[in-house]
Amino acid sequence: MSKDISLNQLEKFQAELESNPHYRVAERAITKNGILATSQDLRAEINMDPVFSIDLDTGKVANQKQSGRCWMFAALNTMRHDMKDNFGVKDDFELSQNYTFFWDKLEKANYFYENVLKTAALPTSDRKVAWLMQTPQQDGGQWDMFMAIIEKYGVVPKSVMPETYNSSSSREFNSALNLKLRKDAVELRELVNAGTAEAEIEARKQKMLSEVYRMCALSFGEPPVKFDFEYRDKDNNYHIDKDLTPQAFFKKYVGWNTEDYISVINAPTADKPYNHMYTVEMLGNVVGGREVRHLNVDMDTFRKIAIAQLKAGESVWFGSDVGQSSDRKLGIMDTEVYHKDELFDVDFSMSKAERLDYGESLMTHAMVLTGVDLVDDKPTKWKVENSWGDKVGTEGFFVMSNDWMEEYCYQVVVNKKFLPKELQEVLKEDAKVLAPWDPMGALA
């Protein structure tokens, strides 16, 4: 039986508040300064001094501006770090985030159309259909989705496909594209349910994709097919490499075997036992391309493999819930930066698994680990390269406490050679398929 809040209960609540004089002090502070400023702990700033025992020289930070491309920026940053070491490109060199953005938008449109066709027989009230229509596409993505783009289209320097208004501020484009995709979904579902021939449906889908290509080209510019790569290295020596394709550029200047880099997650929920592989239904961008696959491990293993890659001189792509217990201006991510529980005299504690299961947390942002402070070979804090420009943190770099990593980091990408041998064998197993709305399907 439902029960309302009675007048007697309200009187009790009010009397309880009035009986404690400290509440009035807190009220004055919170109403004047806000919750975060009032609960902030100066000791977190002191403890998160940006000095690290392992500190990679990775150059200047990039700026994703008003777009949700952190996953691309973080991935391209790890690649340009290697280029800086191997070819001496200058600190401000960047790979084109606009180039990969263009192809991701086109591929996501096709991926959406295919899922619409697969679910066309279901009512619009079905949870899968509703999930598809809620956000037909967005800026975010996963590591394997980025690799799918790279494997098909390669990469280019930023100089040959620079930023545009729409790549740096994507809200208007996303609104227009999602409108088109939902409108197209109406037609595709009607065609399927009317028994239209498959060839006719495919022809109509191709026309839709042509229109999406046009929208992308007008908003981002057309991607280069061939280009010349000119640069001066850190010693000011001039270099030119002519008639490169994006795939040839990736092979020569990045040179990764993309299959070597795998997603490792820490999801301590009951439905995901450790040391097994997982994938997520309807999560991806390139149809027929690389599948999103996660190896779930305990937090101790999670940290050890990240440290091993840093010790080898290679930065680490990672995904986290950046909005939790973090100060953007100072560039601090620490579980002790705010004490809202003490401020309100309320217990806010939840386990990592509970936060995932009950919608309190999930991966929201991708960045790059570029250093770690080890004391007695144990991590105390981590250096983080963000993609929010150099006006936040320490010239754009953040400091993350080890406790914050424990609670709010969900994914790292490492070369599989840094995994223990028994986990390298686990990579071969078939992945358990998770529901589309599983928190491990969140897009950074």
For each residue, the residues with C-beta under 8 A, 3 or more apart:
1:
2:
3:
4:
5: 9 10
6: 9 10
7: 10 11
8: 11 12
9: 5 6 12 13
10: 5 6 7 13 14
11: 7 8 14 15
12: 8 9 15 16
13: 9 10 16 17
14: 10 11 17 18
15: 11 12 18 19
16: 12 13 19 20
17: 13 14 20 23
18: 14 15 23
19: 15 16
20: 16 17 23
21: 24 25
22: 25 26
23: 17 18 20 26 27
24: 21 27 28
25: 21 22 28 29
26: 22 23 29 30 38 343 344
27: 23 24 30 31
28: 24 25 31 32
29: 25 26 32 33 38
30: 26 27 33 34 35 38 343
31: 27 28
32: 28 29
33: 29 30 37 38
34: 30 37 38
35: 30 38 39 338 340 343
36: 39 40 327 338
37: 33 34 40
38: 26 29 30 33 34 35 343
39: 35 36 338 339 340 342 343
40: 36 37 44 327 337 338
41: 44 336 337 338 339
42: 45 46
43: 46 47 336
44: 40 41 47 48 327 332 334 336 337 401
45: 42 48 330 332 337
46: 42 43 49
47: 43 44 334 336 381 401
48: 44 45 332 334 381 399 401
49: 46 399
50: 331 383 394 397 399
51: 373
52: 55 371 372 373 381 382 383
53: 372 373 374 375
54: 307 310 311 371 372 373 374
55: 52 370 371 383
56: 81 310 313 314 315 370 371 383
57: 84
58: 77 81 84 315 368 370 385
59: 80 81 84 90 91 92 93
60: 91 92 390 395 396
61: 385 386 387 388 389 390 395 396 397
62: 73 76 77 94 97 387 389
63: 387 388 389 390 396
64: 67 68 69 70 72 73 97 168 387 388
65: 163 168 169 389
66: 168 169 170 171
67: 64 101 139 167 168 169 170
68: 64 138 139 140 170 443
69: 64 72 73 97 101 139 167 170 387
70: 64 73 74 140 365 366 367 387 444
71: 74 75 140 141 142 143 145 146 319 366 443 444
72: 64 69 75 76 97 100 101 104 141 146
73: 62 64 69 70 76 77 97 366 387
74: 70 71 77 78 317 318 366 367 368 385 387 444
75: 71 72 78 79 143 146 317 366
76: 62 72 73 79 80 94 95 96 97 100 155
77: 58 62 73 74 80 81 315 368 385 387
78: 74 75 81 82 314 315 316 317 368
79: 75 76 82 83 95 155 254 256
80: 59 76 77 83 84 89 93 94 95
81: 56 58 59 77 78 84 85 314 315 368 370
82: 78 79 85 86 254 255 256 314
83: 79 80 86 87 89 93 95 253 254
84: 57 58 59 80 81 87 88 89 91 93
85: 81 82 313
86: 82 83 253 255
87: 83 84 233 239 253
88: 84 233 234 235 237
89: 80 83 84 93 231 233 234
90: 59 93 231 232 233 234
91: 59 60 84 234
92: 59 60
93: 59 80 83 84 89 90 157 158 231
94: 62 76 80 97 157 158
95: 76 79 80 83 99 155 156 157 158
96: 76 99 100 155 156 157 158 160 161 162
97: 62 64 69 72 73 76 94 100 101 158 163 167
98: 101 102 158 161 162 163 164 167 220 221
99: 95 96 102 103 153 155 156 161 223 224 246
100: 72 76 96 97 103 104 146 149 150 153 155
101: 67 69 72 97 98 104 105 139 167 170 220
102: 98 99 105 106 161 216 217 220 221 223
103: 99 100 106 107 149 152 153 223
104: 72 100 101 107 108 141 145 149 285
105: 101 102 108 109 137 173 177 212 216 220
106: 102 103 109 110 209 212 213 216
107: 103 104 110 111 148 149 152 285 286 287 289
108: 104 105 111 112 137 285
109: 105 106 112 113 137 177 181 208 209 212
110: 106 107 113 114 205 209 287
111: 107 108 114 115 284 285 286 287
112: 108 109 115 116 132 136 137 181 185
113: 109 110 116 117 181 184 185 188 205 208 209
114: 110 111 117 118 287
115: 111 112 118 119 132 282
116: 112 113 119 120 132 184 185 188 189
117: 113 114 120 188 192 201 205
118: 114 115
119: 115 116 122 126 128 129 132
120: 116 117 188 189 192 193
121: 192 193
122: 119 126 128 129
123: 126 129
124: 129 130 133
125: 129 130
126: 119 122 123 129 130
127: 130 131 437
128: 119 122 131 132 282 436
129: 119 122 123 124 125 126 132 133
130: 124 125 126 127 133 134
131: 127 128 134 282 436 437
132: 112 115 116 119 128 129 136 185 282
133: 124 129 130 136 182 185
134: 130 131
135: 138 178
136: 112 132 133 177 178 181 182 185
137: 105 108 109 112 174 177 178 181
138: 68 135 174 443
139: 67 68 69 101 170 174
140: 68 70 71 442 443 444
141: 71 72 104 145 146 285 443 444
142: 71 145 146 263 283 292 443 444
143: 71 75 146 147 261 263 317 319 366 411 413
144: 147 148 263 284 290 291 292 293
145: 71 104 141 142 148 149 283 284 285 286 290 292
146: 71 72 75 100 141 142 143 149 150
147: 143 144 150 151 258 261 290
148: 107 144 145 151 152 284 285 286 289 290
149: 100 103 104 107 145 146 152 153 285 286
150: 100 146 147 153 154 155 250 258
151: 147 148 258 289 290
152: 103 107 148 149 286 289
153: 99 100 103 149 150 223 246 247
154: 150 245 246 247 248 249 250 251
155: 76 79 95 96 99 100 150 246 249 250 254
156: 95 96 99 160 161 223 224 227 246 249
157: 93 94 95 96 160 227 229 231 249
158: 93 94 95 96 97 98 161 162 163
159: 162 230
160: 96 156 157 224 227 229
161: 96 98 99 102 156 158 221 223 224
162: 96 98 158 159
163: 65 97 98 158 167 168
164: 98 167 168 219 220 221
165: 168 169
166: 169 170 172 173 219 220
167: 67 69 97 98 101 163 164 170 219 220
168: 64 65 66 67 163 164 165
169: 65 66 67 165 166 172
170: 66 67 68 69 101 139 166 167 173 174
171: 66 174 175
172: 166 169 175 176
173: 105 166 170 176 177 215 219
174: 137 138 139 170 171 177 178
175: 171 172 178 179
176: 172 173 179 180 215
177: 105 109 136 137 173 174 180 181 212 215
178: 135 136 137 174 175 181 182
179: 175 176 182 183
180: 176 177 183 184 208 211 212 215
181: 109 112 113 136 137 177 178 184 185
182: 133 136 178 179 185 186
183: 179 180 186 187
184: 113 116 180 181 187 188 208
185: 112 113 116 132 133 136 181 182 188 189
186: 182 183 189 190
187: 183 184 190 191 204
188: 113 116 117 120 184 185 191 192 201 204 205
189: 116 120 185 186 192 193
190: 186 187 193 194
191: 187 188 194 196 200 201 204
192: 117 120 121 188 189 196 201
193: 120 121 189 190
194: 190 191
195:
196: 191 192 200 201
197: 200 201
198: 201 202
199: 202 203
200: 191 196 197 203 204
201: 117 188 191 192 196 197 198 204 205
202: 198 199 205 206
203: 199 200 206 207
204: 187 188 191 200 201 207 208
205: 110 113 117 188 201 202 208 209
206: 202 203 209 210
207: 203 204 210 211
208: 109 113 180 184 204 205 211 212
209: 106 109 110 113 205 206 212 213
210: 206 207 213 214
211: 180 207 208 214 215
212: 105 106 109 177 180 208 209 215 216
213: 106 209 210 216 217
214: 210 211 217 218
215: 173 176 177 180 211 212 218 219
216: 102 105 106 212 213 219 220
217: 102 213 214 220 221 222
218: 214 215
219: 164 166 167 173 215 216
220: 98 101 102 105 164 166 167 216 217
221: 98 102 161 164 217
222: 217
223: 99 102 103 153 156 161 246
224: 99 156 160 161 227 246
225: 245
226: 243 244 245
227: 156 157 160 224 243 244 249
228: 240 241 242 243 244
229: 157 160 239 240 241 244 249 253
230: 159 238 239 240 241
231: 89 90 93 157 238 239
232: 90 236 237 238 239
233: 87 88 89 90 236 237 239
234: 88 89 90 91
235: 88
236: 232 233
237: 88 232 233
238: 230 231 232
239: 87 229 230 231 232 233
240: 228 229 230
241: 228 229 230 244 252
242: 228
243: 226 227 228
244: 226 227 228 229 241 248 249 252
245: 154 225 226 248 249
246: 99 153 154 155 156 223 224 249 250
247: 153 154 250 251
248: 154 244 245 251 252
249: 154 155 156 157 227 229 244 245 246 252 253 254
250: 150 154 155 246 247 253 254 255 256
251: 154 247 248 254 255
252: 241 244 248 249 255
253: 83 86 87 229 249 250
254: 79 82 83 155 249 250 251
255: 82 86 250 251 252
256: 79 82 250 260 261
257: 260
258: 147 150 151 261 290
259:
260: 256 257 415 416 417
261: 143 147 256 258 413 414 415 416
262: 293 295 413 414 416 419 427
263: 142 143 144 292 293 294 295 411 412 413
264: 294 295 296 297 301 302 305 411 412 413 414 419
265: 278 294 295 296 297 410 411 440
266: 296 297 298 299 302 352 409 410 411
267: 272 278 294 296 353 356 410 439 440
268: 272 298 299 351 352 353 356
269: 272 353 356 357
270: 353
271: 434
272: 267 268 269 276 278 296 432 434 440
273: 276 296
274: 296 297 298
275: 295 296 297 422 423 426
276: 272 273 295 296 426 429 432
277: 293 294 295 296 426 427 429 430 431 432
278: 265 267 272 293 294 296 431 432 433 434 440
279: 283 291 292 293 294 431 432 433 434
280: 283 292 433 434 435 436 438 440 441
281: 433 434 435 436
282: 115 128 131 132 436
283: 142 145 279 280 292 436 441
284: 111 144 145 148 287 289 291 292
285: 104 107 108 111 141 145 148 149 289
286: 107 111 145 148 149 152 289 290
287: 107 110 111 114 284
288:
289: 107 148 151 152 284 285 286
290: 144 145 147 148 151 258 286
291: 144 279 284 431
292: 142 144 145 263 279 280 283 284 441
293: 144 262 263 277 278 279 431
294: 263 264 265 267 277 278 279 411 431 440
295: 262 263 264 265 275 276 277 419 423 426 427
296: 264 265 266 267 272 273 274 275 276 277 278
297: 264 265 266 274 275 301 302 305 423
298: 266 268 274 301 302
299: 266 268 302 303 406
300: 303 304
301: 264 297 298 304 305 420 423
302: 264 266 297 298 299 305 306 409 412
303: 299 300 306 307 379 402 405
304: 300 301 307 308
305: 264 297 301 302 308 309 412 414 418 419
306: 302 303 309 310 316 318 369 372 412 414
307: 54 303 304 310 311 372 374 379
308: 304 305 311 312 414 418
309: 305 306 312 314 315 316 414 415 418
310: 54 56 306 307 313 314 315 316 369 370 371 372
311: 54 307 308
312: 308 309 418
313: 56 85 310
314: 56 78 81 82 309 310 415
315: 56 58 77 78 81 309 310 368 369 370 385
316: 78 306 309 310 368 369 412 413 414
317: 74 75 78 143 366 368 412 413
318: 74 306 366 367 368 369 409 411 412 413
319: 71 143 363 365 366 409 410 411 412 444
320: 333 363 364 365 366 367 405 408 409 410 411
321: 324 361 362 363 364 365 408 410
322: 326 333 364 365 367 408
323: 326 364 365
324: 321 361 404 407 408
325: 333 334 335 336 337 338 404 407 408
326: 322 323 332 333 334 337 398 404
327: 36 40 44 330 331 332 337
328: 331 388 392 393
329: 392 393
330: 45 327 393
331: 50 327 328 384 386 392 393 394 396 397 398 399
332: 44 45 48 326 327 337 393 398 399
333: 320 322 325 326 337 384 398 399 400 401 404 408
334: 44 47 48 325 326 337 399 400 401 403 404
335: 325 401 403 404 407
336: 41 43 44 47 325 339 401 403
337: 40 41 44 45 325 326 327 332 333 334
338: 35 36 39 40 41 325
339: 39 41 336 342 343
340: 35 39 343 344 346 348
341: 344 345 346 347 348 349
342: 39 339 345
343: 26 30 35 38 39 339 340
344: 26 340 341
345: 341 342
346: 340 341
347: 341
348: 340 341
349: 341
350: 354 355 358 360
351: 268 354 355
352: 266 268 355 356 361 406 407
353: 267 268 269 270 356 357
354: 350 351 357 358 360
355: 350 351 352 358 360 361
356: 267 268 269 352 353 360 361 362 439
357: 269 353 354
358: 350 354 355
359: 362 439
360: 350 354 355 356
361: 321 324 352 355 356 408 439
362: 321 356 359 410 439 442
363: 319 320 321 366 410 411 439 440 442 443 444
364: 320 321 322 323 442 444
365: 70 319 320 321 322 323 444
366: 70 71 73 74 75 143 317 318 319 320 363 444
367: 70 74 318 320 322 384 385 386 387 398
368: 58 74 77 78 81 315 316 317 318 384 385
369: 306 310 315 316 318 372 382 383 384 385 412
370: 55 56 58 81 310 315 383 384 385 397
371: 52 54 55 56 310 382 383
372: 52 53 54 306 307 310 369 379 381 382 383
373: 51 52 53 54 379 380 381 382 383
374: 53 54 307 377 378 379 380
375: 53 378 380
376:
377: 374
378: 374 375
379: 303 307 372 373 374 382 402 405
380: 373 374 375 401 402
381: 47 48 52 372 373 399 400 401 402
382: 52 369 371 372 373 379 399 400 401 402 405
383: 50 52 55 56 369 370 371 372 373 397 398 399 400
384: 331 333 367 368 369 370 397 398 399 400
385: 58 61 74 77 315 367 368 369 370 396 397
386: 61 331 367 392 393 396 397 398
387: 61 62 63 64 69 70 73 74 77 367
388: 61 63 64 328 391 392 393 396
389: 61 62 63 65 392 396
390: 60 61 63 395 396
391: 388 396
392: 328 329 331 386 388 389 396 398
393: 328 329 330 331 332 386 388 396 397 398 399
394: 50 331 397 398 399
395: 60 61 390
396: 60 61 63 331 385 386 388 389 390 391 392 393
397: 50 61 331 370 383 384 385 386 393 394
398: 326 331 332 333 367 383 384 386 392 393 394
399: 48 49 50 331 332 333 334 381 382 383 384 393 394
400: 333 334 381 382 383 384 404 405 409
401: 44 47 48 333 334 335 336 380 381 382 404 405
402: 303 379 380 381 382 405 406
403: 334 335 336 406 407
404: 324 325 326 333 334 335 400 401 407 408 409
405: 303 320 379 382 400 401 402 408 409
406: 299 352 402 403 409
407: 324 325 335 352 403 404
408: 320 321 322 324 325 333 361 404 405
409: 266 302 318 319 320 400 404 405 406 412
410: 265 266 267 319 320 321 362 363 439 440
411: 143 263 264 265 266 294 318 319 320 363
412: 263 264 302 305 306 316 317 318 319 369 409
413: 143 261 262 263 264 316 317 318
414: 261 262 264 305 306 308 309 316 418 419
415: 260 261 309 314 418
416: 260 261 262 419 424 427
417: 260
418: 305 308 309 312 414 415
419: 262 264 295 305 414 416 423 424 427
420: 301 423 424
421: 424 425
422: 275 425 426
423: 275 295 297 301 419 420 426 427
424: 416 419 420 421 427
425: 421 422 428
426: 275 276 277 295 422 423 429
427: 262 277 295 416 419 423 424
428: 425
429: 276 277 426
430: 277
431: 277 278 279 291 293 294
432: 272 276 277 278 279
433: 278 279 280 281
434: 271 272 278 279 280 281 438 440 441
435: 280 281 438 441
436: 128 131 280 281 282 283 441
437: 127 131 441
438: 280 434 435 441
439: 267 356 359 361 362 363 410 442
440: 265 267 272 278 280 294 363 410 434
441: 280 283 292 434 435 436 437 438
442: 140 362 363 364 439
443: 68 71 138 140 141 142 363
444: 70 71 74 140 141 142 319 363 364 365 366
